[in-house]
Amino acid sequence: MTLNLVKWACLAGVATLVSACGGASSGQDSENESSVALNYDMSAYLSQNIQQDARDSLGSHNSHNSNGLTRSGNFTSDQILRGQLSATVIGGANDGQVEVFPWTIYLDEDTLQVSSNSTLTLDPGNYDFELLLTKGEQQYAGYANQSVIDGENDIAMTIKPIIGDLIDDVTIIDRLAYFKFKYALSDLAALASPSIGIQVDGSAEQVFTINTQTGLTNAFVNLPTGAHNLALKLYNASVQVGRSIVAQENQVIAYGTDLAMDIVPLHGELQFVLTEDGGDANLSVNLPAEVVDEVGGVNNLTATLALVGVKNPLQETALMFIQQPNGDYQADVVLTDLQYEDVTVSMTFTDATTSDQIAACNHAWTLNNQNQAFTCDITLIRRAVVNSAILAVLGINVENQLGEPVAGAVITNANGDTLGVTGSGTYGTSGYLKVYLGAGDHDLTATDLASGETKTTTVSLSPLEVENVMMTLEAPAPTNPTINGFTDAYDPANWAISGVAGYTMDASQFFITVGSGGGGKTASITIPASGTISFDWAMNVISAGQYGDSIKYAINGTVYNLSTAGTASGSESGISVQAGDVFEFQTWGTTQSSSYNATFNNFVFEPALVINGFTGNFAAANWQPEQLGLNYSVSQSELVLSTTTGVDGGGYLYVPITTDGVISFDYNILGSANRISIAYEVRRGPAVPSFDQIHEVGYATSGSYVNIPVQAGDYFYIATSISGVSSDTSFTMSNFVFTGN
């Protein structure tokens, strides 16, 4: 804003300001006075100071405690921030006149909610409002400009921390420079408990808890003019996830000039140098200094690298880091007999003096040429940082079906992020991995890349909990990949060829030639799995037979003509076939004068979507239950859907259909009802079913429904109802299979 000379001439103190310059309410009599209340947002709050050597501050950090109160009427004295509020008239006859008021706010340090019980009475006009507050050795400031009208006025003000020297004059807030952080509020959405550390000229690091509702887009700066070193660290709870760019940390402070700094992920760099054929690889690892600083020096750091893939068995090696001129650290190792493929690389970093794992770097890469460089996000646990998100420790043991520990199993979370690789630590069996996780539910998956076996489990953790989980790998569900050309199950060797004509059949085409004498060729195969067939065809008639020449295909003896009228070509797609069908390619020349060439090529078999059990689109979460009577409950796993029904009870479930196909399942009923009914119905929308197809059964019976047709957009319902029951009756549905068309 433009500085006002009257304002800056009147800085002798509160008494002088009011008496000599005249307050907004004392400089003239006014019939219209306005009430002004301030509404605050707190952008960030100092939670602690960390000395430069973080290890020295462990256990002796200075943090604030809060009672967790959120209502302004229940704050305690230690939640009060005290200071001053100034109101300066802008424009008009009293331009530049200032009033300064003692001021307090109430701050809930857990939620960063702010309230105040003070209200001002001012003459209508335009004002600069400047707020200066102090808690301990930390100051906070706010600034707002607003026109005050007759009546009630709410002034919105964001309170921001002041970085640098202490201020004793509230009226200079609007002259302070801004320290601008280049990230948006949306960038914090992935951080459960964000905070930022700010270090000035190597002094103690100040850690500010960030308000996730407003974000800390900037702070006030009050430093002497000249060169300063400013370093930033971004935290999620006690885990450091970002840092400032080193090249931006040297800043020149000048009056009226704002500072702007970027924050980038905390990361390491790896460089692979490989030969053209793979083999031994020279690996160089670059590590940011923050990781080494956390353990108090490189001699206290134990670092291990693990690499694993389908073709590459688990390799482990220790990393010995040497400090570089830029302050970071580098380790050089050799990995033997590497092959090109997708690999997972995991690095763990441990404090050798305490055995605490303080950092990790996990990522998947593709090794496919001579020289490659990668970046790897590093999660660094700053043990000196106090935060409400306290981690739990989880020990993971992975074994195979024989009970043997599995080294090299990759552990991922529900988002697909790699948490680590079993057997890569410095302690424990080959199938063991220790990870640090936040409180809550975690879906974890272990994958043995060599065998393709996986296991997913859910663990629930509390803060500071120490837990263990055993994961036994299971064979992956069989997959039916698309077949292109006459390969795999449709290899020429699997076709039965008959007829009188010359032919060749290879992976790309089935070619038939008839020079004279008529006749043709048939290629026949039994379809191994349900799906669809597509192909191109062409027939070049050199000399037509008396009754024409034909090219066609057949399914189970039903013939589909492609052409019976001379030279022609075309494409067929989406031909539905079921496992066990007999499929044929056929050509025929009707008389001895027939002469032609025919080709079937661009053959594609697309397997049908097969879902076994209550998985995929038919997982438990996609079934919606509705109760038709009392005493109806549902339970569901990947293998079995069960309902329990009491006296005169009943209910139904429905699931949306996303793909055309057929549904089959077995059912079993146990109970002693006079009448037990189950029903299915297919409807085009989620409505109460009429269940025209009722299947009434007696006590302890079972049965099956096979190949119920459904289409995308349908809703599939299953219902049970009973009457005259003397005890609970259970219905189970198992061996559920959906086969797409």
N, C-alpha and C positions, 0 to 999 in steps of 0.2 A: 504494500500500500504506500501512498505518498505520505511522507513524514509531516507532522503538523508541528510548527515551531512553538506555538503556545504550549502544546503538550510537553515538549522536551525541555522547555524552560521552567517547568513546574515540577521538579523532581526532588524537592528538599525534604519531603516527608509527608505523612498523611495529613498532619495539622496544617502545614503550609499549603498543600494541594487544595484542601477544602476552603481555607480562609482566604488565601491570596488569590487563587485562580477562580474560586467559585465553583461549587458543585453543580451538577445538572439540576438539582432540586433547590439549591440555595441561591443561585445567581439571579433568579427572577421568581416572582410569584406566578403560579400557574393554577388555573382552575381545573385543568385536566391532568391528572397524574395517572400513570400506568403501572400495573403490576407485572413484574418480570420474574419468571421462574426458569431455571436452567435444567435441561435434560441432557444427560451425559452418555457417551459411549467411551469405554476404556479400551484403548487399542492394545496396550501391553502393560505388564506389571513386573517389576523386578522380583524374581523369586530367589536369587542367590548370587553371590560373588564367588568366582573360582580363581584361585591364585594361578600363576603361570605354570607352576609344576602341579598338575592335577593330582598326582599321587600323594603329595604332601597334604592336600586338602581332603583326602578321603576320610570320612568320619568326623571332620571338623568344619564342614561347610556351614554357611549361614543361610538359613531358609526361614520363611515365614510360615506360621501355622494359622489355620482358619477354623472357625467353628462351623463353616458350611452354611451360614444363614443367608437367606436370599431376600427377606423382607426388610424394608428400611426401618421398621419399628423395632427389629430385634438385633440390631448391630451392637457390638461391644466396643469399648473404648480403644482396643488395639486395632480396630478396623477404621479408625478415623484418620484421614489425611488433612493436615492443617495448612493454611496459607492465606493468600489474598486474592481478591477479585477487583479489577479496575474496570470502570466504565467511562469511556472518553467520548465526548460529544463530537460528532463529525458534521461540519457545516452549520449554517445558521448563525445567530447572534452570539452563541456560546461556543463556537467552534474551538476545539482543543481543550475545553475544560474537563477536568478529571475528578472522579471520586474513587477512593480506594476503600474497600470493605474487608474486614477480617472474614475468612471463609473456611468452611470445613465441608468435606464430603465423607460419605460412608461407603466403603468398598468391601464387597465380598471377594476375597482373594481367590476362592475356588471358582466362582462363576464369572468374576469380573463385572458383576452388576454394581452400578453406582447410584446412589441417591443422595439428596440434600434436603434439609428442612428450611433453608433460607430462601426468602423471596425479597426482591428489590422493589422499591417504588421510585419511578423515574418519570421525568417529563417526556412526552412524545418527541421523537426525533430519531436520528440515525446515530448508532453507537458502535465503537469498538469495545468488545468485551475480552479481557485478558485475564487468565487464571494461572496462578503459580502455587503449586502444592509441594509439600515435602513430607517424606516418610523415611526416617533414618537419615542416610546420606544421599538418598536418591530424590531427585526432583521431577515433577511432572508439570506439564503446561497445556493450556488450551486457548484457542483464539476463535472468535466469531465476530462477524459484523452483521448487524441487523437493524432494520428500522422498527422502532417501538411505536405502537399505535395506542390510542386511548382504549383502555380496557385491560384484558388479560393477554400476556404474551409469553409464549414458550420459545426459548432459545436453545437450539441444538448445538452441542459442543462436543468434539472428540478430544479426549485427554490423552496426551502422548508423552513418553519419557523424554527427558533432556539428557543428551550424551555430552559429557565434558564437565566444565567447571560449574560451580554453584552460582546461582543468580540471586541477588538480593533486591531486585527491582522488578516488580510485576509488570510495569508499563513498557518494558522493552521486549515483551514476548513476540510482538509482531515483527521485530527486526531480526529475530534469530533465523539462521539458515535451516533448511530442511535436509535431513539425511534420508534420501529416497531409496527404497529397496525395490528392485525391478522384479516383482512377482505379483500376480493377481490373487485375490481372495480364493478364486477357484483352484489355484495351485495348492492351497492348503487342504483341500477337501479330502485328499488321501491320507492326511496326517491326523491321527486320533487325538494327539495332544501336542500341538506344535509350540515351540519356543525358539528364540533366537539369541545367540551369544554375540556380544559386541565387545571387542578388545581394542583399546586406544593406546598406542605407543607402548605396547608390551605390558601394560598395567593389568590389574585383575580383570578377568573376563566377567562382564555383567550378563546374566542370563535372564531374559524377559519372557514370561509366559504370554503367548499371543492370543488375543481374543478371536476365536474362530468365526464370530459373527461379523466383526468389522475388519479384521486383519490388521497387520502392522505395515501399512504401505509407506510410512515415513515416521521419523522422530525428529525432535528439535536438536540442533547442534549448537553448543556454546564452548568453542575452543579458541585459543589464541590464533591469530592469523599466522599462516606459514605452513610448512610441510608437516604432515602427521601420517602415521601408519595406522590404518583402521582395518581390522580383520573381523569377518562375520562367520558364524557357524549356525546352521539350521538343524534343529533337533525335532525328533518325534519321540515324546517321552524322554528317556535317557539315551536314545539311540541317535547318534549324529548321522544325518542323511545328506547334508549339503555344506558348502563352504563358499567363501568369496573367491573370486578370481584373483590370483596373486598379483597379476599385473595392475589390478585396480585398487590394491590395498594402500598404495602410496598416493595420498591425496593432499592437495594444497587448499587450506581453508582461507577463504577471503570473504569479506563482508558482502552480504547480499547474494552470494553464490551458493546454490544448492549442490549437494553431493548426490551422486547416483552410483549404485553398485549392484552388480548382478550376483545371484547365488546359483551355483551349479552343483550337481550331485557329487557327493564324495565318491571317488572312483580310483581304481588302479588301472594300469595298462599292461597288456601282455603282448609280446611279439614272438611269433613262431617263425623260424627259418628252417624250411624243409627242402629236401631234394625233390626232383620231379617225380620220383617213384615212392615218396614217403621216406620211411627209414628213420634214422636218428634225427631229432629236431633240437636245435638250439633255442632255448626258451629264455626270454628276458622279462622279468616282472618289475614294474615300477610301482612303488607304494607311497601314498601321501604321508607326510611327516606326522600327521595327527595320530596315526595308529601307533607309531613308535613312541611318541610323546606320552600316550596313555599309559604305557608300561614303564616309563622313566628311563628309556634308553634302549638301544638296539641289543645290548647284551641281555636284557630281560625279556626279549621277544622270542617266542617259539612259533615258527611258521611252517605249515605243511601244505603242499599242493597235491591234489589228486585229480587224475584224468581217467575217464572211462567212456566206452562206447560199445557198439555192437561188435565191431571188428577189433577194437582195442581193449584188452582186458585192463583191469584196474592197475594203474601205476601210481605210486606214491613217492614223494621226495621231499626232503627238508629244504627250506629256502634260507639262505644266509644273505642278509641285506647289508649293503654298504651305502653310506650317505653320499649323495651327489652334490655338486656345487650349488644347485638350486634349492637345496634343503630337503628334497625328497630322497627316497631310498630305492636301491635297485639290487635285484638278485638274478644271477645267471645260472641256469642248470641245463642238463641234457636229458631229454626223454628218448628212450630207445624204441626202435621198430614201430613208429607210428604209421597208421594207414589213413588214407583220406576217407572221411565220413563225418557224420554229426557226432560230436562228443560233448560231454558235460565236464566242466572244469570247476573244481571247488578248492578254495583256499581258506584255511582257518588260521587265526592268529590268537595266541594264548600268552598270558602273563606268566612267565616261568617262575616267578616268586610266589604267586598265589594260586596257580593253575586255573585262573579265570579265563574263559574264552571271551575275548573282548571285541573281536571283529570277525567277519566272514565275507567271502566274495564267491557267489555261485552263479554260473551262467552256462548256457548252451551255445556252442559255435559249430561251424562247419569248416573242417580243414579240407581245402581243395586246391591249393596251389603252393608255390614255393615259399612265398613270404606273406605273412598275414599279421596284422596287428588288431587287437581288440581292446575295448574298454570294459571294465567290470565294476558294477555298482558295489560299493562297500558299505556294510552296516557296521558302525562302530559304537559300542556301548561305552558311554562316558560315565564311569562309576561315580564321578564327583557331581554329576548332574542329578538333582533331586526332582522327581516329577511324580504326579499322582498315578501314572501308568507304570505299575511295578510288574516286572516280568516273572514268569514261572519257568522252571527248568523241566524239560521233558527228555527222558532217555528212550531212544527208539532202538529196538532189536528186530532185525529182519532175518527170517529163516525161510528155507524152501520146504516142500512137502515132506522131506525126510528129516526135518528138524535141524538141518545144517545151517550155520550162519552164512549169510550171503554178503560178500564184500562187493562194493561197487553199485549197490542199489541206490538210485536217485530218489530223494525224498522231495516231493512238491506239495504245495498247498492248493486250496480250491481255485486260486487265480492262476495256477500254473507256474508260480514262482518257485525256483529251486531253493530249498533250505539247506541242502547238504548231500553228501555221499557217504554211505556206510563204509566203515573201515578206513576213513580218511583222517581220523583223529590220532592223537598221540597216546591214547589210552583206550582200553576196552577190547572186546573181541572184534573179529573182522566184520560182523554184521551189525555193529553198534554205531549210533550217532547221537550226540547230545545237541539239543537246540534250545534257544531261549525264545519263548513266545509270550504274548500278552494274554491277559485273562480273557476267558470266553471259550466258545466252541471253535474247534479247528478241524477241518476235513483234510486229512493227510493221505497221500498216495505214495507207495513205494513201487518203483519200477526197476526190474532187472533188465537192462538193455540187451544183454546177451541172449536171454531166453524169451524175452517179451512178457514174462510173468509179472503180474501186478497185484497190489492189494490196497484197498482204500478203507480207512477207518476214521472215526470221529472221536476226538478227545475233548473233554471239558476241563479247563484249567482255572484255578483261582490265583490271585496275586500271591507271589512267594511260594506257591505250591511246588513240590518236587514229585514228579510222576514218571511212571514207566509204561510203555506199551509194547506189546509183541505183535508183529505183523507177519503172517504166514502167506507167502506168495501163492497166487493161483494162476493156472494157465489161462491165457486170453481167450475170449470167445472167438470161434472160427470166423473168418471173414471170407467173403466171396468177391474177389476183385473183378472188375470189368475185364473181359477177354477181347483183345483186338487181334483180328486175323485168325487163321486156322492154327491156333497154338493152344498150349495147355490142355484142357479137357477136350478141346475141339481140334487137336492135332490131327493131321491126315491119317495117322496110324489108327485113330479111333473111329474112322468112318468106314462103313462097308460099301464098297464100290461094285456095281454090277452093270450089265448091259453090253451092247456091241457098239463101240466107238473108241477112238483114240482119246486119251486124256492125260493131263498132268494135274497134280494137286500138291501145293506147297503152302507155306505159311501165309502167302499173300493172296492166292487165288486158286479156284477150281476151274480148269480150262478144258473144254470138250471140243473135239474136232471130228467132223464127218466129211470125208472126201467124196464118197459116193456110196450108194447102196443103202442109204437110210439108216435107221436105228438111232440109238442115243445112249445116255449114261444116267445112272441113278447113284447118288451118294446118300447114305442113310446113317443116322446116329441116334442113340437113345439119350435124351436130354438128362444130364446129371443133376441139375438143380433148376428150380423155377426162376424165370426171368423173362427178358425180352430179347428178340433177335432182330438185327438190322443188317442189310447188305445192299450192294449195287449189283445190277445184272445187265447183260448185253447179249444180243443175238444178231449175228451177221449172216443172212441167208444168201448163199452163193447161187444155189439152184433149188427152187422150191419143189417140194414133193406135191403129188397130185392132190393130197388131202391136207396140205399145209404142214408146217413145222412148228413145234411148240417148245416153250421154256416155262417152267413152273416150279412150285414147291408144294410140299404136302405135310400135314400134321395128322398122325394117326390114321392115315389112309384118305383123309379129306384133301382133295387137290385144289390148289389156288393157282389159276392160270396167270402168268405174267404177260405172255404174248403168244398168239396163235396166228399172227398175220404178217409174217415176214420179218425183215430187219427192224429191230426195235431195241430200246434200252430204258432203264429206269432205276429207281431206288425204292426199297421197302424198309419201313422202320416200325418199331413198337409191336412186333409180332409176339404175342404172349404165348409162352410155353411153360408147362409144368414138369417137374421132375418125373421121369418115367415116360414122357411122351416120345414118340418116334417121329423125328423130323427128317425130311428128304429134300434134296435138290434133284430136279429131273429135266432132261431134254429128250426130244424125240423127232425124228424125221420119218414121215409116214410112208414113203415109197423109195424104190431104188434110185430115183432121180434126185433124192434129197441130198443137199450138200450145204454145210453150214459150220460156223464156229460159234461157241457160246462161252460166256465167262460169268462166274460168280466171284465177286471180290469185295474189299472193304467190309468184311464180315466183323460184326461186333455182337458180343453177348453181354447184356447188362443184367447182373443177378438181381433177383427180387429182394426187396427189403424184408428181412426176417428178424422179428423181435421175439426172443424167447424169454418168457417170464415178464414180470412187471417192472420193466426197465424202459429207458428211452422215453418215447411219447406216452407209454403206459405205466410210467413210474407212479409210486403212491401219491406223490404231490399233485398229479394231474387228475386224479379221481375225486369227484365231488360227492359227498354223501348227503342224502336227504332222508329224514325220518318220517315214516308214514304212521307209525304208532309208537307206543312206549317201549322202553327196554330194547333199544336197537343200538348196537355198537359195532365198530369196524376196526380191524387191525390188518396190516398189510406189510409184507416183505417182498423181496425180489422174486420169490418162488411161490408164495401162497397169499391169497386174499381170503380173509375170514370175517364172518359176521356172526354176532351172537344176538339172539332174539328171545325175549321173554313172553309173558302171557299176552295173547292177542296183539303181539307186536309185529313190526315189519319195517322195511325201509328199502331204499335203492341207492345205487351209485351210478354216476355217469362219467364218461370220459370223451373228450372231443377227438374226432378222427381227422388226421391231417393228410393221409395218403390212401388211395384206393387199395383195397385188398380183401382178405378174408381172415376171420377170427375163429380159433378153435380152443376149447378148454375142457377139462374134466371137472366134475363137481362131486362133492360128498356131503351127505347130511346125516347128522347124529341128533337124535332127540326122541320124544315120546308124544308128539302132537297127533291129534286126530286128523289134522289136515296140514300138510306142508306144501307150499307152492314156491317154485322158482320160475323166473321168466327172464327173457331178454327181449329187447326191442331196439330197433334202429330208427332214429328220428332225425329230421333235418335241423333241429334246434333244441336248446335246453328247455324243455317243458315237461310237466308231469306226465309220465308215460301212461298209456292205456293198457299195455301188456296184453295184447290179443293172444299171444302165443304162450299160454300157461301150461306148465308141466307140473302136474300134481303127483306127488310121490308119497310113499309111506315112511315108516320109521327105518332109520339106518340104511339108507339106499345111496346109490351113486350112479353116475352116468356121464355122458359126454355130449357136447355140441361140436359139430365139425363144419368148417368152411362157411361160417356166417358171412355173407357179403356185406361190405361197408364201403362208403365212398368218402372222399375228402369233404369236410363240411358236415358230415353226420355226427350225431352223438350216440354213443353206444351205452345202453342202460342194462343193468343187471339188478334184479330185485328178489327179495324173499319175503314171505308172509306166512303166518301160522295162526291156528285157532285151536282152542281146547287143550292147551298145553299144560302139563303138570310140572315141567321143569324147563330150564333153558335149552334152546335148540341151536346148534351151530351149523353153519353152512361154510364150506371151503371151496375155493376155486383154485385149481392148480394146473400145471402143464399148459399154461397159457401161451399161445403162439399167434402172432400176427404175421401174415405173409402178404407183402405188397404185390400188386399186379404188375 
